[in-house]
Amino acid sequence: MTIPLWPEFVMANSLSPDAFGSEVDEICEEIESATKGLGANRQRVIDALATQDPTQRAKISMRYMEMYGDDHKKFRNMGDLMKKEFSGDFGRALEFLALPPHESECAMIRKACKGIGADVDVIWSICAGRTNEEMEMLKKTYFRMYDKDLGKLLASELHGNMERLVFNCLQASEEVYDSQFHTPEKSRDDAEEIHSFGQGRMGTNEKGIFKILCASPPEHLELINKEYADKYGYTLWKAMEKEIGGLGEKNLRQATLFEVNMKLKPHKTMADLIYKTCKGFGTNEDLLTCCLIRFQPHLANINACYIEEHGTSIHDVIRSEAGGKYRALLLQIVNTVWPEEGI
């Protein structure tokens, strides 16, 4: 199965906010105090929220509205409070951090679709490489929060093969691995079919390739990759680099490789996305924020991959690409999982 990004607590969705304990209540009280009156205290909010793991943040988000919802009737959730009190990249990061992971991703997608021209990189990085259970919950949560169908929204924002790839991801169609069904013969057939959709014809059949990639569980995709490499002389991801996307479709290539590699080598793939987000002229701050918040449960493994691959840590990247309290916030998100020496 593709690795999950959300904690079990979020998927279970079974606890009542009033049963979370005194520690959660104390953090909610600190957030309320830090945002009350004229001028919210940014550092106190960082210390209260960014020092927590996703499970604890989900509990804080739920409990806060139970404790203070009557005092903040204009707010649907704690994210709305952060949006009101803070601005810029810092405010947006706190808005996402203040929501449970499934609601946070919905807010990220909504933000990516606002204005002229969607932030396609944010959209595919959220939709590709997900478990079936998370994808189904994401679609239900988006409709509950915004009264809009996620599929229809993305169909209006995306076009061509990118729309086809994301549509396949939204289907939550990954098969459960079964050695009696996912046999070496099937992996050989699927490898040949992928080749026939790309290298073996004039013009690539992206739709056919996407369907196989999204439906294949990681164990089966590993076998397809081996069969492909043995028969055609290079790996499946090399084939995707050659066949997917023409001129001006770099995003499509990246998204397809992300879908493949989240199943084959997920931690390195997440590390590579963070690297690409900051590479070249101008960092995509929204994508960087989304990556660090969404990937936090896996950041220890991701940072290890990042150091091995690039010779520097994610902490160093944040220092070079972000400033002020926004930098302090992102560093604390990482330090909660991989503390730097001396802090």
C-alpha positions, 0 to 999 in steps of 0.5 A: 500500500502507498504510505499514508501521510495522515495520522491514524487519529485523523482517519479514525475520527472517533474521539470527542474534543472534550476527551483530549485532556488538560494539555490540549486545553492548556495549549488552546488557552495559550493560543487564545491568549496570544491572539487576543486584543490588539496585535497577536503574539507571533512567537507564542503562537509558533511555540504553541502550534509548531511544536506539536505533531499532526495528531496533537494539532488536530486535537488542538484544532477541534478542541479550540472551537469547542472551547472558544467557538461561541466567542468567535462566531465568524470563524468556521475553524481555527484556521480562520482565526490565523487568517484574520490575525496574521498575513503573508507567507507566515499567516498562510502557513499558520492557517494551514497548521491550525487545521487537522491534516485533511482540512488543511489539505483542502484549504491548500487546494482552495488557495491553489485554485484562487485567482487567475491561474491555478498553482498546479504544482500544489494541486498535483503534489497533494493528489498524487501518490495517496492512499485510497482512504486518504483520497476518499476522505479528502473529497468528502472533507472538501465538499463538507468545508466548501460545498463544492465537488473537488473533482468538478473544481479541479476539472475547471482548473486543470487541462489536458493530460494534467487533468487526466492524471489528477482525475485518475488519482482522484478515483482512489483506484489503487488495488490491494496487493494480492500475490495470486493476482499481481503475478510476475506474468501480470507485471510483465504484461503491464510493463509491455502495455506501458511500453506500447502506450509510449515507446512502442508507438507514435504519440504517447497514450498518457491516459492508458499509462496513468490508469496502470500507474494509479491502479498498481500497488507499490509491490506490483509497481516494483515488479513492473519496473523490474520487468520494464528494465530487464526488457527495455534497458531502462527503468520505468521512471526513465521511461516516464521522463522520455515519454510524458509531457512535451514542450511546456509540460514539465509539470506533467512529467514531474507529477507523473514521476511523483505518482510513480516514485511515491510508491517506489521510494517515497521519502526520497521523492518527498525530499526531491520535491522540497529540493525542486521547490527551492531550486532555481530563480524564486522559491514557491513559498506556498508549495514549500509551506505545504510540503513541510506541513503535509510531510511532517510525520515523515520529515526525519526520513525525508531529511536523512534522504535530503542530506544524503542526496544534496549534502545539506539539511532541510534546515539549511534550505529554510534559512536560505529561502525564508526570512523573519517569523516565517523562517522561524515557523518552518524551522520549528516544524522541522525541529519538532521531528528532527531537532538541530544540535544546540536548540 
